[in-house]
Amino acid sequence: MVDLVRPAELLSWFAQEGDARPLMLDVREPWECALASVSAQGFELLAIPMGSLPARLAELDRDRPIACLCHHGVRSMHVAAWLAQQGWDCVANIEGGIDAWAREHDPQVPRY
């Protein structure tokens, strides 16, 4: 199952998911990450483009809570659902993506 989490709720979601160091998985393309990026505070940030994830799956720890991020939340929802199908128990999609992050959580993040 994939949880849906608004940007303002992310740290609370991570806190309720156990003691493992939380991970935000940014599945946008490198050019998108260069335009706008999240500042990792209270979690680790790892950027793996959606298309590269199957080949890089070993970089993800099944015991860590993972919240997936993209531009508006569609690609990250697909990735979160795929991770859940692969056996990850603690997966969330950040609703609204980095666009919502900029509007609701950190206005310093550029919108594109």
C-alpha positions as CSV (number, residue, x, y, z in Angstrom):
1,M,0.0,0.0,0.0
2,V,1.2,3.5,-0.8
3,D,0.5,6.4,1.5
4,L,-0.3,9.8,0.1
5,V,1.4,12.6,2.0
6,R,1.2,16.4,1.6
7,P,4.6,18.2,1.9
8,A,3.7,19.7,5.2
9,E,2.9,16.2,6.6
10,L,6.1,14.5,5.4
11,L,8.2,14.7,8.6
12,S,5.2,13.5,10.6
13,W,4.8,10.5,8.2
14,F,8.5,9.7,8.5
15,A,8.3,9.9,12.3
16,Q,5.5,7.4,12.5
17,E,7.3,4.9,10.2
18,G,9.9,3.8,12.7
19,D,13.5,4.6,13.6
20,A,15.2,3.9,10.3
21,R,16.7,7.0,8.6
22,P,14.0,8.2,6.2
23,L,14.7,8.7,2.5
24,M,13.1,11.1,0.0
25,L,13.5,9.5,-3.5
26,D,13.4,12.2,-6.2
27,V,12.5,10.5,-9.4
28,R,12.7,13.5,-11.7
29,E,15.2,13.9,-14.5
30,P,18.6,15.5,-13.8
31,W,17.6,18.7,-15.6
32,E,14.6,19.1,-13.4
33,C,16.6,18.6,-10.2
34,A,19.0,21.3,-11.5
35,L,16.1,23.7,-11.8
36,A,14.6,23.1,-8.4
37,S,15.6,20.9,-5.5
38,V,14.5,20.1,-2.0
39,S,16.7,20.9,1.0
40,A,17.1,17.6,3.0
41,Q,16.2,18.3,6.6
42,G,15.4,15.3,8.7
43,F,15.8,12.9,5.9
44,E,18.2,11.8,3.2
45,L,17.6,12.9,-0.4
46,L,18.5,10.6,-3.3
47,A,17.8,11.4,-6.9
48,I,17.3,8.5,-9.2
49,P,15.3,9.2,-12.4
50,M,12.2,7.0,-12.8
51,G,13.6,5.3,-15.9
52,S,16.9,4.4,-14.1
53,L,15.3,2.9,-11.0
54,P,15.0,-0.8,-12.0
55,A,18.8,-0.8,-12.7
56,R,19.6,1.0,-9.4
57,L,17.1,-0.7,-7.1
58,A,19.9,-2.2,-5.0
59,E,20.7,1.4,-3.8
60,L,17.4,1.3,-1.8
61,D,17.1,-0.2,1.6
62,R,13.8,-2.1,2.2
63,D,13.9,-1.2,5.9
64,R,13.8,2.6,5.4
65,P,10.7,4.6,4.9
66,I,10.7,6.1,1.4
67,A,8.7,9.1,0.2
68,C,8.8,9.6,-3.6
69,L,8.9,13.0,-5.2
70,C,8.5,14.2,-8.8
71,H,7.2,17.4,-10.4
72,H,3.4,17.1,-9.7
73,G,3.1,13.6,-8.1
74,V,2.2,11.4,-11.1
75,R,5.6,9.8,-11.8
76,S,6.3,9.5,-8.1
77,M,3.0,7.7,-7.6
78,H,3.9,5.2,-10.3
79,V,7.3,4.6,-8.6
80,A,5.8,4.3,-5.1
81,A,3.3,1.7,-6.4
82,W,6.0,-0.2,-8.2
83,L,8.2,-0.2,-5.1
84,A,5.3,-1.5,-3.0
85,Q,4.8,-4.3,-5.7
86,Q,8.5,-5.1,-5.3
87,G,8.1,-5.7,-1.5
88,W,8.7,-2.3,0.1
89,D,6.4,-1.9,3.0
90,C,6.9,1.7,4.0
91,V,6.4,3.8,0.8
92,A,4.6,7.2,0.3
93,N,3.9,9.5,-2.6
94,I,4.4,13.2,-1.9
95,E,1.1,14.6,-3.3
96,G,1.6,17.6,-5.6
97,G,5.3,16.9,-6.0
98,I,8.0,19.6,-5.8
99,D,5.4,22.1,-7.1
100,A,3.3,21.6,-4.0
101,W,6.5,21.6,-1.9
102,A,7.3,25.1,-3.2
103,R,3.8,26.4,-2.7
104,E,3.0,24.8,0.7
105,H,6.3,24.1,2.4
106,D,9.3,26.1,1.0
107,P,8.7,29.1,-1.1
108,Q,12.4,29.4,-1.8
109,V,12.2,26.4,-4.1
110,P,11.7,27.6,-7.7
111,R,8.6,26.5,-9.5
112,Y,8.7,25.4,-13.1
